[in-house]
Amino acid sequence: MAQGTRIRLDPAARRAQLVALGVEMLGARPLEAVAIEEIAAAAGISRGLLFHYFPTKRDFHEAVVRAFTEEMLQRTAPDPALPFIDQLRNGVEAFVDYVSENSEVYISLVRGAAGGSPALQAIFEDTRAAIATRINDRLGADTSPPRVMLAIRGWVAFAEEATIHWLTDRVPELDRDGLVDLLDRSLISLVQLAVAAEPSRRGRGR
């Protein structure tokens, strides 16, 4: 990363710049190797000034991870103008495409969070919960009992692991569209099963 020229920025803009540089650096190395000295040099500021915005290296790393996950949530949001079933597929396609474009970063962060600090684990748990809530909210309260949310949360974990496995092993029998089909159909099937398993619905079906 090249030495940057120092430009005066207000605190919010400087903080955003430093986080953006951290996310950029993630494309070439794991989180723990994102060096404060290189980030400061690229921004054209001193190492000490960086710590004015982020008290510790861990605080900086957490801000970088949160920025990445927030961008992922924004980029994978389905088109609300589509019918619900189409929204599901649209969201799955966006997720697979975004993760494919940022595969090294995504895999590094997910794997790192699994055995990393509680704060990193919390960031990814918040992200998973946000994805599940987004899907659940589109079902509507009348058709989305608690067990549907449980099924969706399980699907989020499945989608994450299946996509990482697909990215790392590149299953030759499964192309991008095949993965999308697998994730999309499994989500629809889980939701349908969860709704059908509601006690009230089973009672009415007798």
N, C-alpha and C positions, 0 to 999 in steps of 0.2 A: 504494500500500500504506500503510495507516494506521500512525501511531505506536503502538508497543506499550507496555504497562506492564511494567516489569521485575519478574519473579518469580524468586526463587531456585530454581535447578535444579542437580542434580548434573551433573558434566561430560558424562557420556554423554547425559543428557536434553537438555542445552543444545545439544550438537553435533547431536543428532537434530532439535531444533527449528529450528536454523539451516539445515540441509540441506532440511528440509521446506518452509521459506519460500522457499528457492532453487528448488525444484521447482515450487512454486506460481507463482513469478514467471515461470518459463519459459513458462507458458501465454500470456503477453502480450508476450514479447520474446525475441530470440535469446540464446543463452548469453553471448556477449561483452557484452551490455547488462545482464546481471544485476549490479546495483551493490552493492558491499559496504556502502556507506553506508545504502542503503535497507533492506537485510537487517538490519543492526544496529539501525536505528531501529525496524523492525517488531518486533524481539525485545526492544526496550527496553534495549539494552546499548550500550556505546560501540564505536566502530569498532576501537579498540585491543584490546578484549576479544575481539572476533571473531577477530582475528589470533592470539589465544592458543590458539584451537582449530584454526585453519587458518593455517599460517605465511605463505602467499601467496594471492593471489586465484586463481591457477591451482589450488592445492590445494583451495580451496573449490569451484571449478567442477568439478573432477574428482570430488569427493565428491557433488555434486549429480547429475552424469551417472550415476555408479555407482548411486546410490539409485533413479533413474528406471529404469535397466535391470534392477535387482534386482526392483523392483515388477513390471515387465513379465514377467519370468520367472515370478514367483509367480502372477500373474493369468492367464497363458497355459498353465499346467501342465494337461495333460489329466486327466480322471478315471481313476485307475488301476483302478477297478472295472469299467470298460468293456472289451469285447473289443478287441484291438489295432487292427483297422481302424476301429472307432468312436472309439478314442482319438486316432487321427490326425486325423479330421475334427473332433473336439471341440477338439483343440489348435489347428487351423487357424481354427476359428470364434472361439475366444478371442483369437487373435492379431489377426485382422481387426477384431474388435469393440474390442479395447483400443487398437489403433493408430488406429482411426476416432475413438474418444473423445478421443484425445490427439494428433490429427494434426499440429497446428502444432508441438508439442514434438518429436514423433518425427521429422518431416521435418527440422526445424532441427538436431537433434542428429546424425542420420545424415549429412546433408549437411555439417555442420560437422566431424564426425569425419573425413570423407573427406579434407579438406584441412587438418585441425587438427593439434594436437600429437600426438606419438607416444603419449603417455599416454592421450588420448581414443581414438585408434585402437585401442590395446590393450584398452580397456574394451569397445568394440563387438566386437572380435575375440573376446574372452572370452565375450561374450553369444551371438554366433553359434555358437561352439564348444559352449556349454552347450545350446543348442537342438538342435544336431545330435546331441550325445551323448545327450540325453534320448530322441530318436527312436530312435537306434541301439540303446540299451540295452533298449528294449522289444522289439526283434527277437529278442534272445537271441544268445549267442555262437555257437551252432551254425549259425544261419541268417544271420549278419551278417559276411561276409568283408570285408577292408579296402576293396575297391572299392565296397561298399555305403556305407560311411562317406563315401567320396569323393563319391558321388552325392548323398548327403544334404547334405553341405556345399555342393555346387553348388546344390541346391534351396533352401537357406536364402538364398543370395544372390539367386536368382531371385524368391523370395517377397517379399523385402525390396524389390527394385526394382519388381516388378509392383504391389505394394500402394501404394508411393509414387506411381507413375504413375497408378494408379486414383484415389488421393486428390486428386492435383493436377489431373488432367484430367477426372475424373468421366466416364468413358466411358459414354455413355447406354445403350449396348447391354448393359452389364454391371452388374447390381445386386450387392448384398452377397452374396446366395446364389450368384450366378454366379461371383463372384471366389473364394468358398470352394470351389466345385466345381472351378474351374480349378486352384487350389493343391493341393487334396486329391488330385485324380486324377493330377496331374503327379507328386506325391510317390510315390504308389503305383506308377505306371508306371516311374519311375526306379529304385525299389527292386527291382521285378520284373526289369527289364532288367539291373541290376547283378548280381543273384543268378544269372540265366540266363547271364551272360557269364563266370562263373567257369570257369577251365580244366577243373577236375575235373568240373563238371556238363556241359560241352560234350563231354568225353570219354565220359561215361556215356551221352550221348544218341546216340552214333554206332552 
